[in-house]
């Protein structure tokens, strides 16, 4: 069978003619064709990424789950250098957003015979230079049209994100700020772009990763931080009705930090614990960045 060559071929994008010579990534990118890749998104503070090593370690861990080809001499330190170079080249000295994407080389068929992984790193500035706490509580509801399957890919942040896209459309149509996803056992898994925490009588509860939530870097960081100041945290199965019995409900991710939920259906929530944790979070990550800087 003759092998298809994309080099010098033409394609049409939005009515304009391109060749692979002047726009190669669009056609050959397997992340674009099949969702065959992983990504990390993180906040930049003071020109640096808090928990950058944790993000890199996670994407390397789940690249093995996806069986992406290993790159020779690739390690955490090298990707960290590339990320910092990208931030520097974009002139970001305060707040920003970093995205790291891994995707498999070769774009023509489901199976790729090319033993290589591509790494794309992007950075852009943001207006603020901190984890921005929402002082008006978010309004959320359950998204039930699709559910996250329980399998070995459930905890990875893959480029196959249609459940989140469809959930975001649902939230927009319903006038919501976010929505909650269930797994295929009808237990609470996470929110669209965040892990989820409940507070009951000063104790935190969050779904364990076996319930199909993303294995969040900020989720782990918040659990450790809360425990370090004497707040009990339990990773446990959460049923939809448990949301109605909670005192507080808040979401976490590595870009926004903590967002508190003010309303879920007829339920209204307080935000004492989440506000306290957000203040601790901003101070702690900035202190750690300063310490890291002083040690270099």
Residue pairs with C-beta under 8 A, 6 or more apart in sequence:
4 108
6 20
6 24
6 27
6 28
6 107
6 108
7 20
7 21
8 19
8 20
8 21
9 19
9 20
10 17
10 18
10 19
11 17
11 18
11 19
11 20
11 26
11 27
12 18
13 23
13 26
18 26
20 27
20 28
25 32
26 32
27 107
28 106
28 107
29 103
29 107
29 118
30 36
30 37
30 103
30 104
30 105
30 106
30 107
30 112
31 37
31 101
31 103
31 159
32 107
33 107
34 110
34 160
35 158
35 159
35 160
35 161
36 66
36 103
36 104
36 112
36 159
37 66
37 68
37 101
37 102
37 103
37 104
37 158
37 159
38 59
38 62
38 63
38 66
38 68
38 101
38 102
38 103
38 156
38 157
38 158
38 159
39 59
39 99
39 100
39 101
39 102
39 157
39 158
39 159
40 55
40 56
40 58
40 59
40 98
40 99
40 100
40 101
40 157
40 217
40 254
41 97
41 98
41 99
41 157
41 253
41 254
41 255
42 49
42 50
42 51
42 52
42 55
42 97
42 98
42 99
42 217
42 254
42 255
43 49
43 50
43 95
43 96
43 97
43 98
43 126
43 131
43 254
43 255
43 256
43 257
44 87
44 92
44 94
44 95
44 96
44 97
44 98
44 123
44 126
45 94
45 95
45 129
45 130
45 285
45 286
45 289
46 93
46 94
46 129
46 286
46 289
47 87
47 88
47 92
47 93
47 94
47 96
48 84
48 87
48 289
48 292
48 293
49 55
49 83
49 87
49 98
50 285
50 288
50 289
51 217
51 218
51 221
51 254
51 285
52 80
52 83
53 76
53 80
54 217
54 220
54 221
55 100
55 217
55 254
56 76
56 79
56 80
56 83
56 100
57 76
58 157
58 215
58 217
59 100
59 102
59 157
60 76
60 79
62 155
62 156
62 157
62 158
62 215
63 102
63 117
65 152
65 153
65 156
66 104
66 153
66 156
66 158
68 102
68 103
68 104
68 117
69 104
69 105
69 114
69 115
69 116
69 117
70 117
71 116
71 117
71 119
79 100
79 119
79 121
82 119
82 121
83 98
83 100
83 121
83 123
86 98
86 121
86 122
86 123
87 96
87 98
87 123
89 123
90 96
90 123
90 124
90 125
91 125
92 123
92 124
92 125
94 125
94 129
95 125
95 126
95 127
95 128
95 129
95 130
96 123
96 124
96 125
96 126
97 123
97 124
97 125
97 126
97 255
98 121
98 122
98 123
99 120
99 121
99 122
99 123
100 119
100 120
100 121
101 119
101 120
101 121
101 122
101 159
102 117
102 118
102 119
103 117
103 118
103 120
103 159
104 112
104 114
104 116
104 117
104 118
105 112
105 114
105 115
105 116
105 117
105 118
106 112
106 113
106 114
106 116
130 282
131 256
131 257
131 258
131 278
131 281
131 282
131 285
132 256
132 257
133 257
133 258
133 259
133 260
133 274
133 275
133 278
134 259
134 260
136 262
137 260
137 261
137 262
137 263
137 269
137 271
138 177
138 178
138 251
138 259
138 260
138 261
138 262
138 263
139 175
139 176
139 177
139 261
139 262
139 263
139 264
140 171
140 176
140 177
140 178
140 179
140 180
140 191
140 249
140 261
140 263
140 264
141 171
141 174
141 176
141 179
141 180
141 264
141 265
142 179
142 180
142 182
142 240
143 166
143 167
143 170
143 171
143 179
143 180
143 181
143 192
144 182
145 166
145 170
146 162
146 163
146 166
146 167
146 181
147 181
147 182
147 183
147 184
147 186
147 189
148 154
148 163
148 181
148 182
148 183
148 184
148 189
148 190
148 212
148 213
149 183
149 184
149 212
150 183
150 184
150 185
150 210
150 211
150 212
154 183
154 189
154 209
154 212
154 213
155 209
155 212
155 213
155 214
155 215
156 214
156 215
157 214
163 181
164 192
164 193
167 179
167 181
167 192
168 192
170 176
170 179
171 177
171 178
171 179
171 192
178 191
178 192
178 193
178 194
178 251
178 259
178 261
179 191
179 192
180 188
180 190
180 191
180 196
180 243
180 264
181 188
181 189
181 190
181 191
181 192
182 188
182 189
182 240
183 189
183 211
183 212
184 212
185 211
186 239
186 240
187 207
187 211
187 237
187 238
187 239
188 196
188 207
188 211
188 238
188 239
188 240
188 242
188 243
189 207
189 211
189 212
189 213
190 196
190 207
190 212
190 213
190 214
191 251
193 253
194 216
194 251
194 252
194 253
194 256
194 259
195 206
195 207
195 213
195 214
195 216
195 218
195 219
195 251
195 252
195 253
196 206
196 207
196 213
196 238
196 249
196 250
196 251
196 252
197 204
197 205
197 206
197 222
197 248
197 249
197 250
197 251
197 252
197 274
198 204
198 205
198 206
198 238
198 242
198 243
198 246
198 248
198 249
199 205
199 246
199 247
199 248
199 249
199 250
199 273
199 274
200 245
200 246
200 247
201 247
202 231
202 232
202 273
203 231
203 232
203 233
203 234
204 223
204 226
204 231
204 232
204 233
204 234
204 273
205 233
205 234
205 235
205 236
205 238
205 242
205 246
206 219
206 223
206 233
206 234
206 235
206 236
206 238
207 213
207 235
207 236
207 237
207 238
208 235
208 236
208 237
209 215
211 237
211 238
213 219
216 252
216 253
216 254
217 254
218 252
218 253
218 254
218 257
219 252
221 281
222 252
222 258
222 277
222 281
223 233
223 235
225 277
225 280
225 281
225 284
226 233
226 277
227 233
229 280
231 273
243 249
243 264
243 267
244 264
244 265
244 267
246 267
246 269
247 269
247 270
247 273
248 260
248 261
248 269
248 270
248 271
248 272
248 273
248 274
249 260
249 261
249 264
249 269
250 258
250 259
250 260
250 261
250 271
250 273
250 274
250 277
251 258
251 259
251 260
251 261
252 258
252 259
257 278
257 281
257 282
258 274
258 277
258 278
258 281
260 269
260 271
260 274
260 275
261 269
262 268
262 269
262 271
263 269
